[in-house]
Amino acid sequence: MIDAEFVRAYEIAGADFTNAGRASTGIKETLKNMGLPSALIRRVAIAAYEAEMNMVMYARHGTMTLHVTPQDVTIDVRDEGPGIPDIALAMQEGYSTATAEMREMGFGAGMGLPNIRRNTDDLAITSEVNRGTALVMRVHVG
Amino acid sequence: MSDMAETGVAPGARGGTAGAVSLAGVRAAVNGVALWCPDDSPAVTGVVAADLMSDVLVDARPGYVLVTGLVNVQVIRTAAIADLAAVVFARGKAVPADVVDLARQMNVPVFASHDTLFEAAGRLYALFGGGPAEAGARRQA
Protein backbone atom coordinates (compact mmCIF):
# COMPACT_ATOMS: atom_id res chain seq x y z
CA MET A 1 0.00 0.00 0.00
CA ILE A 2 1.09 3.56 -0.66
CA ASP A 3 2.14 5.65 2.34
CA ALA A 4 2.91 8.92 0.52
CA GLU A 5 1.52 10.91 -2.35
CA PHE A 6 2.17 9.57 -5.85
CA VAL A 7 1.66 11.61 -9.03
CA ARG A 8 2.07 10.62 -12.67
CA ALA A 9 0.84 12.40 -15.81
CA TYR A 10 -0.10 10.83 -19.14
CA GLU A 11 -0.39 12.66 -22.47
CA ILE A 12 -3.31 11.80 -24.76
CA ALA A 13 -3.35 12.58 -28.49
CA GLY A 14 -6.71 13.25 -30.12
CA ALA A 15 -7.75 10.83 -32.90
CA ASP A 16 -4.92 8.40 -32.08
CA PHE A 17 -7.07 5.27 -32.03
CA THR A 18 -4.04 2.98 -32.29
CA ASN A 19 -2.77 3.97 -28.86
CA ALA A 20 -6.14 4.72 -27.26
CA GLY A 21 -6.29 2.97 -23.91
CA ARG A 22 -2.55 2.79 -23.26
CA ALA A 23 -2.61 5.48 -20.58
CA SER A 24 -5.44 3.74 -18.72
CA THR A 25 -3.59 0.45 -18.97
CA GLY A 26 -0.54 2.19 -17.50
CA ILE A 27 -2.64 3.59 -14.66
CA LYS A 28 -4.03 0.13 -13.96
CA GLU A 29 -0.55 -1.40 -13.86
CA THR A 30 0.71 1.37 -11.55
CA LEU A 31 -2.15 0.81 -9.08
CA LYS A 32 -1.60 -2.96 -9.24
CA ASN A 33 2.06 -2.51 -8.38
CA MET A 34 1.00 -0.43 -5.36
CA GLY A 35 -0.99 -3.40 -4.07
CA LEU A 36 -4.37 -1.68 -4.05
CA PRO A 37 -7.50 -3.90 -3.99
CA SER A 38 -8.42 -5.34 -7.41
CA ALA A 39 -12.05 -4.15 -7.23
CA LEU A 40 -10.88 -0.56 -6.63
CA ILE A 41 -8.30 -0.79 -9.42
CA ARG A 42 -10.96 -2.03 -11.83
CA ARG A 43 -13.29 0.90 -11.04
CA VAL A 44 -10.49 3.43 -11.55
CA ALA A 45 -9.31 1.71 -14.74
CA ILE A 46 -12.80 1.72 -16.27
CA ALA A 47 -13.36 5.40 -15.43
CA ALA A 48 -9.93 6.30 -16.80
CA TYR A 49 -10.47 4.29 -19.98
CA GLU A 50 -13.82 5.94 -20.70
CA ALA A 51 -12.27 9.38 -20.13
CA GLU A 52 -9.30 8.51 -22.32
CA MET A 53 -11.56 7.28 -25.14
CA ASN A 54 -13.62 10.48 -24.90
CA MET A 55 -10.44 12.54 -25.36
CA VAL A 56 -9.21 10.41 -28.26
CA MET A 57 -12.62 10.69 -29.95
CA TYR A 58 -13.39 14.36 -29.38
CA ALA A 59 -10.37 16.37 -28.21
CA ARG A 60 -7.25 17.63 -29.97
CA HIS A 61 -5.04 16.89 -27.00
CA GLY A 62 -5.39 16.03 -23.35
CA THR A 63 -3.70 14.93 -20.16
CA MET A 64 -4.64 12.50 -17.42
CA THR A 65 -2.87 12.99 -14.11
CA LEU A 66 -3.00 10.20 -11.56
CA HIS A 67 -2.77 11.23 -7.89
CA VAL A 68 -2.67 8.51 -5.27
CA THR A 69 -2.74 9.12 -1.52
CA PRO A 70 -3.48 6.68 1.30
CA GLN A 71 -7.09 8.01 1.24
CA ASP A 72 -7.96 8.45 -2.45
CA VAL A 73 -7.13 7.70 -6.05
CA THR A 74 -7.83 10.80 -8.14
CA ILE A 75 -7.51 11.28 -11.88
CA ASP A 76 -7.44 14.82 -13.17
CA VAL A 77 -8.47 14.89 -16.84
CA ARG A 78 -8.04 18.01 -18.95
CA ASP A 79 -8.44 18.40 -22.68
CA GLU A 80 -8.34 21.00 -25.40
CA GLY A 81 -11.34 20.34 -27.58
CA PRO A 82 -14.91 21.20 -28.48
CA GLY A 83 -16.19 21.14 -24.91
CA ILE A 84 -19.62 19.90 -23.81
CA PRO A 85 -22.46 22.40 -24.38
CA ASP A 86 -24.93 20.63 -22.09
CA ILE A 87 -23.30 18.51 -19.37
CA ALA A 88 -26.64 17.32 -17.94
CA LEU A 89 -27.62 15.98 -21.36
CA ALA A 90 -24.22 14.31 -21.83
CA MET A 91 -24.65 12.55 -18.49
CA GLN A 92 -27.81 10.82 -19.71
CA GLU A 93 -27.29 7.18 -20.68
CA GLY A 94 -27.53 6.75 -24.43
CA TYR A 95 -27.00 10.39 -25.40
CA SER A 96 -24.15 10.57 -27.88
CA THR A 97 -22.72 12.83 -30.56
CA ALA A 98 -20.35 10.12 -31.82
CA THR A 99 -19.56 9.73 -35.50
CA ALA A 100 -19.86 6.49 -37.47
CA GLU A 101 -16.08 6.06 -37.28
CA MET A 102 -16.17 6.23 -33.47
CA ARG A 103 -18.95 3.66 -33.34
CA GLU A 104 -16.96 1.36 -35.63
CA MET A 105 -14.27 1.37 -32.93
CA GLY A 106 -16.89 0.16 -30.45
CA PHE A 107 -17.38 3.46 -28.66
CA GLY A 108 -19.87 6.31 -28.77
CA ALA A 109 -22.74 4.41 -27.16
CA GLY A 110 -23.55 7.36 -24.95
CA MET A 111 -22.37 5.47 -21.86
CA GLY A 112 -19.01 7.16 -21.30
CA LEU A 113 -19.81 9.84 -18.72
CA PRO A 114 -22.55 7.78 -17.00
CA ASN A 115 -20.07 4.92 -16.74
CA ILE A 116 -17.45 7.22 -15.24
CA ARG A 117 -19.97 8.40 -12.66
CA ARG A 118 -20.95 4.78 -11.89
CA ASN A 119 -17.35 3.82 -11.15
CA THR A 120 -16.27 6.84 -9.10
CA ASP A 121 -17.17 8.17 -5.65
CA ASP A 122 -16.80 11.83 -6.66
CA LEU A 123 -16.98 13.33 -10.12
CA ALA A 124 -16.70 17.01 -11.07
CA ILE A 125 -17.06 18.14 -14.68
CA THR A 126 -16.43 21.62 -16.03
CA SER A 127 -16.46 22.49 -19.69
CA GLU A 128 -16.18 25.48 -21.98
CA VAL A 129 -17.43 25.21 -25.55
CA ASN A 130 -14.61 25.43 -28.11
CA ARG A 131 -12.01 25.41 -25.30
CA GLY A 132 -12.13 22.06 -23.56
CA THR A 133 -13.35 19.89 -20.74
CA ALA A 134 -12.00 19.02 -17.30
CA LEU A 135 -12.98 16.07 -15.12
CA VAL A 136 -11.85 15.31 -11.60
CA MET A 137 -12.64 11.68 -10.80
CA ARG A 138 -12.03 10.31 -7.32
CA VAL A 139 -12.32 6.85 -5.80
CA HIS A 140 -11.91 6.42 -2.06
CA VAL A 141 -9.43 3.85 -0.82
CA GLY A 142 -10.85 1.51 1.80
CA MET B 1 -19.74 -2.73 -5.37
CA SER B 2 -19.17 -6.41 -4.82
CA ASP B 3 -17.24 -8.53 -7.26
CA MET B 4 -18.33 -12.13 -7.50
CA ALA B 5 -14.87 -13.19 -8.60
CA GLU B 6 -13.38 -11.65 -5.45
CA THR B 7 -15.42 -14.02 -3.36
CA GLY B 8 -14.89 -16.96 -5.69
CA VAL B 9 -18.64 -17.30 -6.26
CA ALA B 10 -19.97 -17.42 -9.80
CA PRO B 11 -23.17 -15.50 -10.56
CA GLY B 12 -26.25 -17.51 -9.84
CA ALA B 13 -27.24 -19.56 -12.82
CA ARG B 14 -30.77 -20.86 -12.84
CA GLY B 15 -30.17 -24.54 -12.15
CA GLY B 16 -26.91 -24.26 -14.01
CA THR B 17 -23.33 -25.29 -13.74
CA ALA B 18 -21.73 -21.86 -13.58
CA GLY B 19 -18.43 -21.96 -11.77
CA ALA B 20 -17.59 -25.29 -13.35
CA VAL B 21 -17.24 -23.75 -16.81
CA SER B 22 -13.67 -23.32 -18.02
CA LEU B 23 -12.23 -21.56 -21.04
CA ALA B 24 -11.98 -24.98 -22.67
CA GLY B 25 -15.74 -25.42 -22.14
CA VAL B 26 -16.47 -22.04 -23.70
CA ARG B 27 -14.25 -22.81 -26.70
CA ALA B 28 -15.96 -26.17 -27.25
CA ALA B 29 -19.46 -24.69 -26.92
CA VAL B 30 -18.89 -22.21 -29.76
CA ASN B 31 -16.75 -24.59 -31.88
CA GLY B 32 -14.00 -22.07 -31.42
CA VAL B 33 -10.38 -22.02 -32.46
CA ALA B 34 -7.80 -20.69 -30.02
CA LEU B 35 -5.90 -17.79 -31.60
CA TRP B 36 -3.94 -17.34 -28.40
CA CYS B 37 -4.62 -19.23 -25.20
CA PRO B 38 -1.69 -20.55 -23.13
CA ASP B 39 -4.01 -22.16 -20.57
CA ASP B 40 -7.67 -23.07 -21.11
CA SER B 41 -8.29 -24.35 -17.58
CA PRO B 42 -9.27 -21.08 -15.78
CA ALA B 43 -12.89 -20.85 -14.68
CA VAL B 44 -15.26 -18.45 -16.45
CA THR B 45 -17.74 -16.59 -14.24
CA GLY B 46 -20.17 -15.42 -16.93
CA VAL B 47 -20.59 -14.08 -20.45
CA VAL B 48 -21.24 -10.69 -22.00
CA ALA B 49 -22.17 -10.32 -25.68
CA ALA B 50 -21.84 -6.86 -27.23
CA ASP B 51 -20.23 -4.83 -29.99
CA LEU B 52 -20.16 -1.58 -28.04
CA MET B 53 -17.29 -1.54 -25.61
CA SER B 54 -18.92 0.91 -23.19
CA ASP B 55 -21.76 -1.59 -22.81
CA VAL B 56 -19.17 -4.25 -22.01
CA LEU B 57 -17.69 -2.00 -19.33
CA VAL B 58 -21.15 -1.63 -17.78
CA ASP B 59 -22.34 -5.25 -17.98
CA ALA B 60 -19.25 -7.41 -17.54
CA ARG B 61 -17.90 -8.66 -14.24
CA PRO B 62 -14.35 -9.91 -13.65
CA GLY B 63 -13.86 -13.35 -15.15
CA TYR B 64 -16.53 -12.99 -17.82
CA VAL B 65 -15.94 -13.98 -21.44
CA LEU B 66 -16.74 -11.32 -24.05
CA VAL B 67 -18.42 -12.53 -27.25
CA THR B 68 -18.31 -9.87 -29.95
CA GLY B 69 -18.57 -9.23 -33.66
CA LEU B 70 -16.22 -6.26 -33.36
CA VAL B 71 -12.63 -7.00 -34.30
CA ASN B 72 -10.04 -4.40 -33.35
CA VAL B 73 -7.44 -3.64 -30.71
CA GLN B 74 -9.95 -1.77 -28.52
CA VAL B 75 -11.70 -5.07 -27.83
CA ILE B 76 -8.50 -6.41 -26.27
CA ARG B 77 -7.85 -3.23 -24.30
CA THR B 78 -11.44 -3.28 -23.03
CA ALA B 79 -11.11 -6.92 -21.97
CA ALA B 80 -7.88 -6.19 -20.11
CA ILE B 81 -9.27 -3.08 -18.38
CA ALA B 82 -12.38 -5.00 -17.24
CA ASP B 83 -10.45 -8.10 -16.03
CA LEU B 84 -12.25 -10.39 -18.50
CA ALA B 85 -11.26 -14.05 -18.84
CA ALA B 86 -11.17 -14.15 -22.66
CA VAL B 87 -12.62 -12.82 -25.92
CA VAL B 88 -14.53 -14.86 -28.51
CA PHE B 89 -14.64 -13.21 -31.93
CA ALA B 90 -17.86 -14.36 -33.58
CA ARG B 91 -19.14 -14.43 -37.17
CA GLY B 92 -15.96 -16.00 -38.58
CA LYS B 93 -14.39 -12.61 -39.08
CA ALA B 94 -10.68 -12.49 -39.87
CA VAL B 95 -8.75 -11.40 -36.80
CA PRO B 96 -5.75 -9.23 -37.73
CA ALA B 97 -2.30 -10.14 -36.42
CA ASP B 98 -1.99 -6.89 -34.46
CA VAL B 99 -5.09 -7.83 -32.45
CA VAL B 100 -3.67 -11.25 -31.56
CA ASP B 101 -0.27 -9.69 -30.77
CA LEU B 102 -1.87 -7.22 -28.37
CA ALA B 103 -3.89 -10.04 -26.77
CA ARG B 104 -0.65 -11.92 -26.14
CA GLN B 105 1.03 -8.80 -24.70
CA MET B 106 -1.94 -8.08 -22.44
CA ASN B 107 -2.47 -11.73 -21.48
CA VAL B 108 -6.05 -11.91 -22.84
CA PRO B 109 -6.91 -15.35 -24.33
CA VAL B 110 -8.66 -15.01 -27.71
CA PHE B 111 -10.80 -17.44 -29.70
CA ALA B 112 -12.49 -17.30 -33.10
CA SER B 113 -15.86 -18.86 -33.90
CA HIS B 114 -17.91 -19.14 -37.08
CA ASP B 115 -21.11 -18.82 -35.05
CA THR B 116 -23.07 -15.60 -35.40
CA LEU B 117 -23.15 -13.44 -32.29
CA PHE B 118 -26.70 -14.66 -31.67
CA GLU B 119 -25.71 -18.33 -31.98
CA ALA B 120 -22.58 -18.01 -29.84
CA ALA B 121 -24.46 -16.08 -27.15
CA GLY B 122 -27.25 -18.67 -27.21
CA ARG B 123 -24.88 -21.62 -26.85
CA LEU B 124 -23.08 -19.94 -23.97
CA TYR B 125 -26.35 -18.93 -22.33
CA ALA B 126 -27.31 -22.61 -22.38
CA LEU B 127 -23.86 -23.64 -21.13
CA PHE B 128 -24.37 -21.43 -18.10
CA GLY B 129 -27.71 -23.04 -17.42
CA GLY B 130 -29.75 -20.00 -18.32
CA GLY B 131 -27.02 -17.45 -17.77
CA PRO B 132 -26.06 -15.13 -15.03
CA ALA B 133 -29.32 -13.48 -13.97
CA GLU B 134 -27.47 -11.23 -11.55
CA ALA B 135 -26.23 -8.84 -14.28
CA GLY B 136 -29.74 -7.69 -15.17
CA ALA B 137 -30.61 -7.15 -11.54
CA ARG B 138 -27.50 -5.05 -11.08
CA ARG B 139 -28.36 -2.77 -14.03
CA GLN B 140 -31.60 -1.74 -12.37
CA ALA B 141 -29.88 -1.01 -9.06
Interface residues (C-beta under 8 A of the other chain):
Chain A: F17 T18 A20 G21 R22 S24 T25 K28 S38 A39 R42 R43 A45 I46 Y49 E50 M53 R103 M105 G106 F107 G108 A109 G110 M111 G112 N115 R118
Chain B: M1 S2 D3 E6 D51 L52 M53 S54 D55 L57 V58 P62 T68 L70 N72 V73 Q74 V75 R77 T78 A80 I81 A82 D83 M106
